[in-house]
């Protein structure tokens, strides 16, 4: 029912889609939407760091990324959340039988050969590795650097911030 200009009530019929989960299989259909809904409440880099395991189960983070998130410019918080959500969804849907890389939900590119030397970070196991895959954040020249971990099907996040300079 809706009230029209003269104050009378009018029955308006409209077809709408409603998200629902009446059986277990429906949960996976709405998983990305549910994650994004809760993620909207995250307002600081610290809160994002603290809730990373809840929102991004297919991503792992180097400890150094906590500091990156603490220094994150306020205008990058939403783009970073979107990038992480897209990377997590990409890793979740990954089918290594079809391709060694997932179908990316965001634009991902490797660094050029000349810039790869700037992308070395101490990995979770203490080894130094090149994290040359990156996604871009706007405004300005923001980057999120990561590597694929083929052993467990995750992506390891190494750096979030301004484009790495030499």
C-alpha positions in Angstrom: 0.0 0.0 0.0 1.2 3.5 -0.8 -0.4 6.9 -0.1 -0.9 9.0 -3.2 -1.0 12.8 -3.4 -4.8 13.1 -2.5 -4.3 11.1 0.6 -5.9 7.9 -0.6 -4.3 4.5 -0.4 -3.3 2.7 -3.6 -2.3 -1.0 -3.9 0.9 -1.1 -5.9 2.2 -4.5 -7.1 5.8 -5.0 -7.9 8.0 -8.0 -8.4 11.1 -8.0 -6.3 13.9 -10.4 -5.6 14.6 -11.2 -1.9 17.8 -12.8 -0.6 16.9 -15.9 1.4 18.5 -19.0 2.7 16.0 -21.8 3.3 18.6 -24.6 2.7 22.3 -24.9 3.4 23.2 -24.6 -0.3 21.7 -21.1 -0.4 24.4 -19.9 2.0 27.2 -20.2 -0.5 25.2 -18.2 -3.1 25.0 -15.3 -0.6 28.4 -15.6 1.0 30.0 -12.7 -0.8 27.0 -10.4 -0.1 27.0 -11.3 3.6 30.7 -10.6 3.9 30.3 -7.3 2.2 27.4 -6.3 4.4 29.4 -6.7 7.6 32.5 -5.3 6.1 30.7 -2.0 5.6 30.8 -1.5 9.4 34.6 -1.5 9.4 35.7 2.1 9.8 39.4 1.9 10.7 42.6 0.1 9.6 42.8 -1.5 13.1 39.3 -2.9 12.9 40.1 -4.3 9.4 43.2 -6.0 10.7 41.4 -7.4 13.7 38.6 -8.9 11.6 40.7 -10.1 8.6 40.2 -13.8 9.4 36.4 -13.4 9.5 36.0 -11.5 6.2 38.9 -12.9 4.2 39.4 -16.7 5.0 41.2 -17.3 1.7 43.9 -14.6 2.4 46.8 -14.6 4.8 48.6 -11.5 5.9 52.3 -10.8 6.7 52.5 -9.2 10.2 54.0 -6.1 8.7 50.6 -5.4 7.0 49.1 -4.4 10.3 51.3 -1.3 10.3 50.3 -0.6 6.7 46.7 -0.6 7.7 47.3 1.7 10.7 48.9 4.2 8.4 46.2 3.8 5.7 44.8 7.1 4.4 41.1 7.3 5.2 40.2 7.6 1.5 41.8 4.2 0.9 39.9 2.2 3.5 36.9 1.5 1.3 39.0 0.6 -1.8 41.2 -1.7 0.3 38.2 -3.5 1.7 36.9 -3.9 -1.8 40.2 -5.2 -3.1 40.6 -7.7 -0.3 37.0 -8.9 -0.8 37.6 -9.4 -4.5 40.9 -11.2 -3.9 39.3 -13.5 -1.3 36.4 -14.2 -3.7 38.9 -15.0 -6.5 40.8 -17.4 -4.3 37.6 -19.1 -3.1 36.4 -19.7 -6.7 39.9 -20.8 -7.9 40.0 -24.0 -9.9 43.7 -25.0 -10.3 42.6 -27.7 -12.8 41.6 -25.0 -15.3 44.3 -22.4 -14.6 47.2 -21.9 -12.1 45.8 -18.4 -11.4 42.3 -17.6 -10.4 39.8 -15.6 -12.5 40.4 -12.3 -10.8 37.5 -10.3 -9.4 39.6 -7.2 -9.6 42.5 -6.1 -11.9 45.7 -7.9 -11.0 49.0 -7.5 -12.7 52.6 -8.5 -12.0 55.3 -5.9 -11.6 57.7 -5.4 -14.5 61.0 -7.2 -14.4 62.8 -4.0 -13.4 60.5 -3.3 -10.5 60.3 -6.9 -9.1 63.5 -6.2 -7.0 61.4 -3.7 -4.9 58.8 -6.4 -4.0 60.9 -8.6 -1.7 59.3 -9.2 1.7 60.0 -11.7 4.5 57.3 -14.3 4.2 55.4 -16.1 6.9 58.0 -18.9 7.0 60.9 -16.4 7.4 62.0 -16.8 3.7 62.3 -13.7 1.5 60.0 -13.9 -1.5 58.9 -11.6 -4.3 55.3 -10.4 -3.9 55.1 -8.9 -7.4 51.3 -9.5 -8.1 49.4 -6.3 -7.2 46.1 -4.6 -7.4 45.7 -0.9 -7.6 43.8 1.5 -5.3 42.6 4.9 -6.2 42.8 7.8 -5.6 46.5 8.3 -6.1 48.9 5.5 -6.8 48.0 2.9 -4.2 49.0 -0.7 -4.4 48.2 -4.0 -2.7 51.0 -6.5 -3.2 50.6 -10.3 -2.7 51.7 -13.7 -3.9 49.8 -16.9 -4.6 50.4 -19.7 -2.2 49.8 -22.8 -4.3 50.3 -25.1 -1.3 47.1 -24.1 0.5 45.2 -22.2 -2.1 45.5 -18.8 -0.4 47.0 -15.5 -1.4 49.5 -13.9 1.0 49.2 -10.1 1.4 52.6 -8.4 1.9 52.0 -4.7 1.4 49.2 -2.1 1.3 50.0 1.5 0.6 51.5 3.9 -1.9 53.3 2.5 -5.0 56.6 1.2 -3.8 59.4 3.6 -4.8 63.1 2.7 -5.2 
